């Protein structure tokens, strides 16, 4: 295959050496940088612009590979990013893919699969809004990662008696403007439409409110003008209500956070 450049981000010297030996045995792969922590990883990728980044989930100094992944995608890095971990894949895979990872591999058992994946990865397209069951599962995973990394998680929930078209419009607007790692869901509950938006960074959340545009409280990273215009209809004209639940104040699980937000509406 044509030469493919790689930056390897792994905090364990022993494991990094083992992975490097494996990568060097593959014709056409060239490792252009190694990093044990978040800061060096971001600097190396910016400087070398590799075709692919192999990214450990747990980094030196308490760093998080998931945070590196999110930052790379925010900065516009369009190369492959494959996450390596010894963690249980079911607990972390969905959160990493939602944040823009091309793959998620057990570094002890799936290096062959990783090498095959390096041949043609692409940034996954934005996901469709999730149904309730999948949203709660993904919210649980995101909450677990936030607790592990000492991060924040804020859940916004809209609920109203409007038609499904109104909720779909809101969900699509949020999905299109969401940051990597955000979760957006839409479903019907007891004859009402529900739209939910989970944001790993608390500073991106909106204050609780019932009506009007988002104004100065618009979330970081969102197309605030578009959403502000729609909010007048959702929250005022159509009777949509919005409430917030936060980790850890309102719960540690996805189900608990969703229940708390819905209870407040």
Secondary structure, 3 states (H helix, E strand, C coil): CCCEEEEEECCCHHHHHHHHHHHHCCCCEEEEEEECCHHHHHHHHHHHCCCEEEEECEEHHHEEHHHHHHHHHHCCCCCEEEEEECCCHHHHHHHHHHCCCCEEEECCCCHHHHHHHCCCCCCCCCCCCECHHHHHHHHHHHHHHHHHHCCCEEEEEEEECCCHHHHHHHHHHHHHHCCCCCEEEEEEECCEEEEEEEECCHHHCCCCECCCCCHHHCCCCCCHHHHHHHHHHHHHHCCCEEEEEEECCCCCCHHHHHHHHHHHC
